[in-house]
């Protein structure tokens, strides 16, 4: 265990902040031991994967536990493959591993940064697939009574970029995720950038390769410009709200939801506010993708990024009366900050 460790390499925004302690844990007993040690001292604990969905606003006064519990275990029958995956596996490496094993089903989720343990927290999704569609269970440890609990999919309360785990990050540590992949593979090509692919003869590998190319073109490399991918969620609005917008903006992109609501493109809303490429100090909106905020030369502070996010939130609210919600978690000196307190 080390003291006052720089976190710049442990968050993809490359925010130059420090934590009092940083510990890498490779198994459940170590995770519990170090969590208990910090808890008994009254210091906060943050369990971290790849740091690809967080924004540090200041130095962290507590302990950061890097969850590196690994392992990929595969079973199968005539109908499905089942994967039991440790929370400390990197998500994209898992997708690549399944492609190399000729196990399709994860190809639409290629090139998503972060670790497997973070995937169910925000119900990761891309190109027409969400984790909730393939997740069978999530294994956690109750940090207070040290009992293992298995949440089956119906119990996870998966929603768009949300789950039950969002509300229990201080109570539970995710240690593994169970995935179920159907052997009767059908390509998911509903997303507009994939519709040109021929569903009758396309292969999982072709979908995987194509999505890798798309994401690498659209998203900035965190090595060159710090970022956390999409900063805001695409807003979901009532049909009546959407109809009023369609009358004013007939070309607005939208996605109908099963419950009758309409998902709008946050990137489109931001662009219509003339914000694409907007710069706040060393923070900026990516010139190719308005949903992505970047740390241009990797010297921006977390408060600069947050100030830009607040400006975007205000501009979109003023123009469209729509209130964007962040995907990215905001981390203060002793833990997560409720975005409702920040974006008001």
ZIMO-V565959 format. One record per residue. N is the residue number from 1. RES is the residue in one small letter. BURIAL is # if it has 16 or more other ideal C-beta (glycine too) atoms within 10 Angstrom, else .. Layout:
N & RES & BURIAL
N & RES & BURIAL
This chain:
1 & x & .
2 & x & .
3 & x & .
4 & x & .
5 & x & #
6 & x & .
7 & x & #
8 & x & #
9 & x & .
10 & x & #
11 & x & #
12 & x & #
13 & x & #
14 & x & #
15 & x & #
16 & x & #
17 & x & #
18 & x & #
19 & x & #
20 & x & #
21 & x & #
22 & x & #
23 & x & #
24 & x & .
25 & x & #
26 & x & .
27 & x & .
28 & x & #
29 & x & .
30 & x & .
31 & x & #
32 & x & #
33 & x & .
34 & x & #
35 & x & #
36 & x & .
37 & x & .
38 & x & #
39 & x & #
40 & x & .
41 & x & .
42 & x & .
43 & x & .
44 & x & #
45 & x & #
46 & x & #
47 & x & #
48 & x & #
49 & x & #
50 & x & #
51 & x & #
52 & x & #
53 & x & #
54 & x & #
55 & x & #
56 & x & #
57 & x & #
58 & x & .
59 & x & #
60 & x & #
61 & x & .
62 & x & #
63 & x & #
64 & x & #
65 & x & #
66 & x & #
67 & x & #
68 & x & #
69 & x & #
70 & x & #
71 & x & .
72 & x & #
73 & x & .
74 & x & .
75 & x & .
76 & x & .
77 & x & .
78 & x & .
79 & x & .
80 & x & #
81 & x & #
82 & x & .
83 & x & #
84 & x & #
85 & x & #
86 & x & #
87 & x & #
88 & x & #
89 & x & #
90 & x & #
91 & x & #
92 & x & #
93 & x & .
94 & x & #
95 & x & #
96 & x & #
97 & x & #
98 & x & #
99 & x & #
100 & x & .
101 & x & .
102 & x & .
103 & x & #
104 & x & #
105 & x & #
106 & x & #
107 & x & #
108 & x & #
109 & x & #
110 & x & #
111 & x & #
112 & x & #
113 & x & #
114 & x & #
115 & x & #
116 & x & #
117 & x & #
118 & x & #
119 & x & #
120 & x & #
121 & x & #
122 & x & #
123 & x & #
124 & x & #
125 & x & #
126 & x & #
127 & x & #
128 & x & .
129 & x & #
130 & x & #
131 & x & #
132 & x & #
133 & x & .
134 & x & #
135 & x & #
136 & x & #
137 & x & #
138 & x & #
139 & x & #
140 & x & #
141 & x & #
142 & x & .
143 & x & #
144 & x & .
145 & x & .
146 & x & .
147 & x & .
148 & x & .
149 & x & .
150 & x & .
151 & x & #
152 & x & .
153 & x & #
154 & x & .
155 & x & .
156 & x & #
157 & x & .
158 & x & #
159 & x & .
160 & x & #
161 & x & #
162 & x & #
163 & x & #
164 & x & #
165 & x & #
166 & x & #
167 & x & .
168 & x & #
169 & x & .
170 & x & .
171 & x & .
172 & x & #
173 & x & #
174 & x & #
175 & x & #
176 & x & #
177 & x & #
178 & x & #
179 & x & #
180 & x & #
181 & x & #
182 & x & .
183 & x & .
184 & x & .
185 & x & .
186 & x & .
187 & x & #
188 & x & #
189 & x & #
190 & x & .
191 & x & .
192 & x & .
193 & x & .
194 & x & #
195 & x & .
196 & x & .
197 & x & .
198 & x & .
199 & x & .
200 & x & .
201 & x & .
202 & x & .
203 & x & .
204 & x & #
205 & x & .
206 & x & .
207 & x & #
208 & x & #
209 & x & .
210 & x & #
211 & x & #
212 & x & #
213 & x & .
214 & x & #
215 & x & #
216 & x & .
217 & x & .
218 & x & .
219 & x & #
220 & x & #
221 & x & .
222 & x & #
223 & x & .
224 & x & .
225 & x & #
226 & x & #
227 & x & #
228 & x & #
229 & x & #
230 & x & #
231 & x & #
232 & x & #
233 & x & #
234 & x & #
235 & x & #
236 & x & #
237 & x & #
238 & x & .
239 & x & .
240 & x & .
241 & x & #
242 & x & #
243 & x & .
244 & x & .
245 & x & #
246 & x & .
247 & x & .
248 & x & .
249 & x & .
250 & x & .
251 & x & .
252 & x & #
253 & x & .
254 & x & .
255 & x & .
256 & x & .
257 & x & .
258 & x & .
259 & x & .
260 & x & .
261 & x & #
262 & x & #
263 & x & #
264 & x & #
265 & x & #
266 & x & #
267 & x & #
268 & x & #
269 & x & #
270 & x & #
271 & x & #
272 & x & #
273 & x & #
274 & x & .
275 & x & #
276 & x & #
277 & x & .
278 & x & #
279 & x & .
280 & x & #
281 & x & .
282 & x & #
283 & x & #
284 & x & #
285 & x & #
286 & x & #
287 & x & .
288 & x & .
289 & x & #
290 & x & #
291 & x & #
292 & x & #
293 & x & #
294 & x & #
295 & x & #
296 & x & #
297 & x & .
298 & x & #
299 & x & .
300 & x & #
301 & x & #
302 & x & #
303 & x & #
304 & x & #
305 & x & #
306 & x & #
307 & x & .
308 & x & #
309 & x & #
310 & x & .
311 & x & #
312 & x & #
313 & x & #
314 & x & .
315 & x & #
316 & x & #
317 & x & .
318 & x & .
319 & x & .
320 & x & #
321 & x & .
322 & x & .
323 & x & .
324 & x & #
325 & x & #
326 & x & #
327 & x & #
328 & x & #
329 & x & #
330 & x & #
331 & x & #
332 & x & #
333 & x & .
334 & x & .
335 & x & #
336 & x & .
337 & x & #
338 & x & .
339 & x & #
340 & x & .
341 & x & .
342 & x & .
343 & x & #
344 & x & .
